[in-house]
């Protein structure tokens, strides 16, 4: 009887061991089947993170692009202003030279201003509707130190570096000017030569029509 009981107990243990091993095998198979799905989930998660970063980078780039959209135009306009200011300074220097020469030189320095001469005190903003108006408006703005208005007189293009510092004193001592000659290139382009004294050099200034306005072109 005891022997039979031991045999039954052993048989039960064998069955229990078999069931347990079978369960372990099933769990292993389920785990192996879940591994590819887990890898795919990780890849999808990484992909979502990468897309989020790309969107953030794109938004930041778009913001910077918008903020800097007007920068090239502004830089170019100021460079043109500097170029015209250089010519302006040359005219002023020539006038000062002639003034000094006139104090000790021949009678030519004592001559009255030439016909059509506009002195500094008479310079006013007359708009940009004609080449002559644009020239006077530009000089009036320079004499007043109105850089913004002077820039509005210039023909704009892109991609030049400059800064706005110190531009308000470039016309100091400017005596005035007269239009010595005009050369019509086309319906949309004209060259005006100006003088700051009766015997001063003629300085050419090219202007182009932009819509209903005329703009000064920077010297080549």
C-alpha positions in Angstrom: 0.0 0.0 0.0 2.8 2.4 0.9 4.6 1.4 -2.2 1.6 2.2 -4.4 1.2 5.6 -2.7 4.9 6.4 -3.4 4.5 5.5 -7.0 1.4 7.8 -7.3 3.3 10.6 -5.7 6.2 10.2 -8.0 3.9 10.1 -11.0 2.2 13.3 -9.8 5.6 15.0 -9.5 6.6 13.9 -13.0 3.4 15.3 -14.4 3.8 18.6 -12.5 7.3 19.0 -13.8 6.2 18.3 -17.3 3.4 20.9 -17.1 5.8 23.4 -15.6 8.4 22.9 -18.4 5.6 23.1 -21.0 4.5 26.5 -19.4 8.1 27.7 -19.5 8.4 26.8 -23.1 5.2 28.6 -24.0 6.3 31.7 -22.1 9.6 31.6 -24.0 7.8 31.4 -27.4 5.5 34.3 -26.4 8.5 36.4 -25.3 10.4 35.7 -28.6 7.3 36.6 -30.6 7.0 39.9 -28.7 10.6 41.0 -29.3 10.1 42.2 -32.9 7.0 44.2 -31.9 9.0 45.8 -29.1 11.8 46.7 -31.5 9.3 48.3 -33.9 7.8 50.3 -31.1 11.2 51.6 -30.2 11.9 52.5 -33.9 8.5 54.4 -34.1 9.2 56.2 -30.9 12.7 57.3 -32.2 11.1 58.3 -35.5 8.5 60.5 -33.7 11.3 62.2 -31.7 13.3 62.9 -34.8 10.2 64.4 -36.6 9.5 66.6 -33.6 13.1 67.9 -33.7 12.9 68.5 -37.4 9.7 70.5 -37.0 11.3 72.6 -34.2 14.4 73.3 -36.4 12.2 74.2 -39.3 10.1 76.6 -37.2 13.2 78.3 -35.9 14.7 78.7 -39.4 11.5 80.2 -40.7 11.4 82.6 -37.8 15.0 83.7 -38.4 14.4 84.0 -42.1 11.4 86.3 -41.5 13.3 88.5 -39.1 16.2 89.0 -41.5 14.2 89.4 -44.7 14.7 93.2 -44.9 18.4 93.2 -43.7 20.1 92.9 -47.2 17.9 95.8 -48.6 18.8 98.0 -45.6 22.5 97.3 -45.9 22.5 98.1 -49.6 20.6 101.3 -49.2 23.1 102.5 -46.6 26.0 101.6 -48.8 24.5 103.7 -51.6 24.1 106.5 -49.2 27.7 106.3 -48.2 28.8 106.4 -51.9 26.7 109.4 -52.6 28.0 111.0 -49.4 31.6 110.5 -50.7 30.7 112.5 -53.8 29.0 115.0 -51.5 32.2 115.4 -49.5 34.2 115.9 -52.7 32.0 118.7 -53.8 32.3 120.3 -50.3 36.1 120.0 -50.4 36.3 121.6 -53.9 34.1 124.5 -52.8 36.3 125.0 -49.7 39.4 125.0 -51.9 38.0 127.5 -54.3 36.9 129.7 -51.3 40.5 129.7 -49.9 42.0 130.3 -53.3 39.6 133.2 -53.9 40.8 135.1 -50.8 44.3 135.5 -52.2 43.8 134.7 -55.8 42.5 136.5 -59.0 39.2 138.0 -59.5 37.5 134.8 -60.6 36.9 133.7 -57.0 34.9 136.9 -56.2 32.3 136.1 -58.9 28.7 135.7 -57.9 27.0 132.3 -57.8 26.3 130.9 -61.3 22.7 130.9 -62.7 20.5 128.2 -61.2 22.6 127.9 -58.1 20.5 126.7 -55.1 22.2 127.7 -51.8 22.0 125.5 -48.7 19.4 127.7 -47.0 17.1 127.3 -49.9 17.2 123.5 -50.1 13.8 121.9 -49.3 12.1 118.5 -49.8 10.4 118.8 -53.2 9.6 115.1 -53.6 10.8 112.5 -56.1 8.5 113.2 -59.1 11.4 114.4 -61.4 15.1 113.9 -61.6 15.7 117.5 -60.5 13.4 117.2 -57.6 15.1 114.0 -56.4 18.5 115.6 -56.5 17.3 118.6 -54.4 15.4 116.4 -52.0 18.5 114.2 -51.4 20.7 117.2 -50.7 18.1 118.8 -48.4 17.9 115.5 -46.4 21.6 115.3 -46.2 21.9 118.9 -44.9 19.2 118.2 -42.3 20.9 114.9 -41.3 17.7 113.1 -42.3 19.2 109.7 -43.2 15.9 108.0 -43.6 14.7 110.4 -46.2 18.1 110.4 -48.0 17.9 106.6 -48.2 14.4 106.9 -49.8 16.0 108.9 -52.6 18.3 105.9 -53.5 17.8 103.2 -56.1 17.9 99.9 -54.1 19.4 96.5 -54.7 20.4 93.6 -52.4 23.3 92.1 -50.5 25.6 94.8 -49.2 27.0 95.4 -45.7 27.1 98.8 -44.0 26.0 100.6 -40.8 24.0 103.7 -40.1 26.3 105.3 -37.6 27.6 108.9 -38.3 25.6 109.6 -41.4 23.8 112.7 -39.9 26.9 115.0 -40.3 28.1 114.1 -43.8 26.7 117.3 -45.4 28.2 119.7 -42.9 29.4 122.8 -44.7 27.7 122.0 -48.0 27.3 125.4 -49.8 24.6 124.4 -52.3 24.7 123.3 -56.0 23.5 124.0 -59.5 22.6 121.6 -62.3 25.3 122.1 -65.0 24.0 119.6 -67.6 21.6 116.8 -68.2 22.0 113.7 -70.4 18.9 111.6 -71.2 19.8 107.9 -71.5 16.3 106.6 -71.9 12.7 107.3 -70.7 13.7 105.7 -67.4 17.3 106.9 -67.0 19.0 110.3 -66.9 22.4 111.6 -65.9 22.6 115.0 -64.2 25.9 116.8 -63.6 26.1 119.2 -60.7 28.5 121.9 -59.5 28.9 123.5 -56.1 30.6 126.6 -57.5 31.0 128.5 -60.8 34.3 126.9 -61.6 34.0 123.6 -59.7 34.1 120.2 -61.3 30.9 118.7 -62.7 29.9 115.6 -60.7 27.6 113.2 -62.6 24.6 111.7 -60.8 22.6 108.9 -62.5 18.9 108.6 -61.7 16.4 105.9 -62.7 12.6 105.9 -62.7 10.9 103.6 -60.3 7.2 103.8 -60.8 6.3 107.4 -60.5 9.5 108.4 -58.7 13.1 109.0 -59.7 15.9 107.4 -57.6 19.6 108.1 -57.4 21.9 105.3 -58.5 25.1 104.6 -56.6 28.2 105.5 -58.7 30.0 102.6 -60.3 
